[in-house]
Amino acid sequence: MRDQINKALRAEIEKQNVPLAALSGDLLRWYDRHARILPWREQPDPYRVWVSEIMLQQTRVEAVRPYFERFMEALPTVEALADAPEETLMKLWEGLGYYNRARNLQRAARMVVEQYGGVLPSSYEQLLSLPGIGEYTAGAVASIAYGIAVPAVDGNVLRVLSRLLASEADIAQPKVKAVFRGIAADMQPSGRPGDYNQAMMELGATVCVPASPRCAACPVAHSCMARQLDCAAALPIKSPKRERRREDRTVFLILCDGKVLIRKRAESGLLSGMWELPNVQGRLSEEQAIRQMEEWGIQTAAPREAGESKHVFTHVEWWMQGYIGMALHTRCTVSGEWAWASWKQLQESHAMPSAFRYYREVLQALLADE
Ligand code: SF4
């Protein structure tokens, strides 16, 4: 059934008669002149391409650049990544979000060391079998680092193809992505497959941008159906994602002798294994907050409000309010998943997700001079 749908969609697209295969020359010539200089492009070895592609998932190029440079300095090889202590890895990833990407990266690095002698495999299928590597990343690494002719279709490429073909197919649907992947493969020249993939992505990132495509600067405008039909800004069609759930939370900044109480999250689920400021679901009153701290073994003077903050994850939004509690004395355990951390430790070793960024700033003012 899926094959039939894919064939029908493909036939519909082919009716447009866009000379797709002939466009790769225009794209490559444009890429040679306009490609941005990026640290992972200057030295495209498999490890650097892989790490950069994982970092770039859900994150902008400019935000990734300093993270990538720091990461490569600290962990320059697959072996170094495989051997890195978890705290080091999380600290290097702190603020990038989607922390499972980092964990999968390390799991895959360990497999590469054990099974492939520390060198990323050059086969698309073997790459695909590693944790955290999907069709897109396997295609990017295989084509850019190893020169293998496989497509790498991300959101940018889907947008460019939708517009070139004036396709109204919903790119959120896996079957549509599969068809576009086949079309991208047909367009790919046998020489320079990695540059072709990067040219498509670069075009989507810098010219064929979401709201206002810069068609006058586009190297394939002469063959673009959306431009001819004046419908580029309305494409691609993408069905909306599920609405995010709202979750109210109360966050505690509990201080004692120039340190703050933090705890480690569970090893699975959202932000797994990261350090956090203690928090509970719901918006607690001052009295409830005092009782909650007592349950943790902490007695404080009347807590002060620490302000409100909101953080948006993929499926949930945290709407947070904070309390600052000065611990009078503490029976709270400092082992296991709880710890008292100085500002220096928060800076240097205890990775905390950006969901708590606002409260970290509050803490900085309270602790930085201690
Ligand atoms: Fe995108 Fe415009 Fe180029 Fe078409 S002509 S591919 S809409 S930038």
Boltz pocket constraint, residues with backbone or C-beta under 6 A from the ligand:
constraints:
  - pocket:
      binder: B
      contacts: [[A, 160], [A, 163], [A, 164], [A, 207], [A, 208], [A, 209], [A, 213], [A, 214], [A, 215], [A, 218], [A, 219], [A, 220], [A, 221], [A, 222], [A, 224], [A, 225], [A, 226], [A, 227], [A, 232]]
      max_distance: 6.0
